[in-house]
Amino acid sequence: MNIKTADEKQRKQALIAETALKMFEENDFYDISINSIAQKSHIAKGTVFNYFKTKENIFMHLLLVGYQKFFLETLNQLQKTKLTTKDELKSFLLANTRDLIENHLTLIKLNALRGPILEGKASKEETIEGRQRLYEVHERLAKFIHDSFPSIGVKTANKIFIIQSSIASGLINLSNLDSFNQEPIRVDMNDFKVSILNDSIETFDFYLTGLLGK
């Protein structure tokens, strides 16, 4: 009888998820299938379904776990940095946004897919469980900011990171207005071009200035 231990199951699930993530870094979501993920993982297609009911479940898992890790890293950095002024906090948050976009762009792309695509076929129960774990990390981060800067409430601190992700995800969706189906439109549409990095930081800067002051 083939009975896998909890560690073996966790490693197999991680293998499937990591394979899907690497594929997503190089391919469009719609060009990735359960079958192709199984082949790249060197496992049977049926085995994938033992861990993820749908392709959308895999990518929802990547989104939620990925953001948990990112916010834990952010919390760890904040604890080490020991900020004392709101100007320092603002500089930290802008640098954190740069890090998110430059080093975790797949998270932003997945977040842009969440509502219109992933939620339609992802498991509601598993998504809620994942969101609860993400919420707990988010709350720890927000409470740390509140403890460091009492004038910033926990709810407001939570919103800072929601706004951060929303700006970047929104710009992802608007980044290809000068093309159709990944092919450039042969009309001068230079003013439709956006820079996900520069425009995200500029917009977030405006938001933080209004929230924290100059």
N, C-alpha and C positions, 0 to 999 in steps of 0.2 A: 504494500500500500504506500502510495506517495503522499506522505504527510509533511507539509512544509512548516517550518517553525515561523514564529512571528517575524524574526529578523530576516529570514529568507523571503517572506512575502513582501516585507518592506523594501528589500533590495530589488526585487523584481518590479514592484510598482515604481520605484525610483528610476530603474533602467528604462521603463516604458516612457515615463514622463520626460526624462532627460533627452531621450531620442526624439520625442515629439518637439521638444523645445529647440533642439539643434536644427530640425527640419524647418521649423517655423521661422528661424532666423534667416533662412535662405529661400523659402517658398511661400506662396500665398496660402492662406488658410484653406481655401477651396481645392487646392492642388494636393492636399495631404489627406490620406485615407487611413483607416484602421489597418488595412492590408499593408500599406507602405510602411507604416510605423512598425508593424509586426516584423516585416522583412528586415528593416534596418536594425531592429532589436535582436534579430536572430531567434525569434520565438514564434510559436504558432499563433495564427490570428485568434483562435478561440481562447488562448491564454490571456490575450489583451482584454477580452470581455470579462474575464474572471476578476479583473482589477478595475476596469472602467466600463460602464454600461454603454457609453457613446463616445465619439470623438470629442464632442463638446465638453464632456465630463473631464477628459484629459486636460483640455486647455483651461477650463475653469479651475481645476486643481492647480495648474501652473500659475495662474493669475493670483489666486488667494495665498498660496504658499510663498510665491515670489514676493508679494507685497509684505507678508509677515516678516520675511527675512530682511527686506529692505528697511522696514521701520525698526526692527530690532537693531540693525546696524546703525541707523540714524540715532536711536536712543543711546547706544553705546558711545557714539561719537560725541553726543551732547554731554554725556556724563564725564567724558575725558576732557572736553574743551573748557567746561566751567565758565560759561558766559556770564557777564555781569551787567551789560547794558542792552537796551533794545536795538541799538545800532549793530552791536555784535551779533545779536540774534538774527537780525535781518540779513546780515552778511552770510551767516551760517546757512540760513534757509535758501538763499540764492545759490550758494555753492552746492547745497544739497540737491537743488533742482538741476543744476548742471550735471551732477553725478548721476541722477536719475535718468536723464536723457542720453548722456554720453555712454553710460555703462549698463543701463537697464532698459534700453529702448523697447525690447520685446514686451516688457511689462505694460508699457504705455499702449502698445499696439493691441495687446490682449484686452486691456481695459476698454479700448475703443470698440472691441467686438462683443463685450459682455452683454449689454442690453439688447442690441438688435440681432445677435446671432447665438451666443453661447447659452443664454438663459432658456431659449426655446427648446433645447434638447438635453440640457444638463439636469442631473438629479437635483430636485428641490431640496430633499433632506440633506444630501451631502453638501450642497452649496450653503445651506443655512448653518450647518456645523462648521464649515470652513470660514464663513463670515463671522461667526461667533468667536472663533480663535483669533481672527484678524482684528476684530473689535477690541478684544482684550489687550492685544499688543498696542493698538492705536490709543487706547485709554491710558496705558502706562506711559506712553510717549507724551500724551497731552497733559497728564498729571505732573510729569516731570517739568514741563515748561511752565505750568501754573505754579508749581512750588518754587521755581527759580524766578518767576516774574508774576507775583500774586495779582497784579492788575489784569492779567490775561486769564480769563476763566477757562475751565477745562473744555467746555463746549466750543469756545472760540478757538482754542488751541487745536482741537480736533478738526475744525473747519479749515484751518490753515493748510493741512495736508490733503483734505478733500479738494480744496480749490486748486492746489498745486497739481494734482493728478488730472483734474477736470480741464485745466488750461492746456496741458500737454496733450491729452487725449483729443480734445476738440481741434487742436491744430493738426494733429495726425489726420483727422477726417477731412480737413480742408487743405491738406498739403498737395493734392493732385488736381486742383481745379483747372490747371493748364494742360491736362491730359485726359484721355478717355480710354478705359480698359488698359491702362499702363502705356498707352501710345500718345506721344505729344500731339496736341491740337495745332494744326498748321495755321494758326492765327496769332498775332502778337497779343499775348495775355500776360505780359511781365508783371503787371500790377496784381495779378492773382497769385503770384508766387509767395510762399511764406517760408520762413526758417523756423523749424520746430524748436531748435535750441534758442536762438536769439529772441524770437518773438515770445516764447514761453517765459524766459527770464525777464524780458521787458514788461510784459503784462503782469507777471507775479510781483515784480518790483513795485508797480503802481498799486497793486492790492495791498502789499505789505506796508507801503508808505501811508496809505489811508488808514490801515489798522493800527500800526505801531507809531506812526508819526514820523516826521523827517529826522 
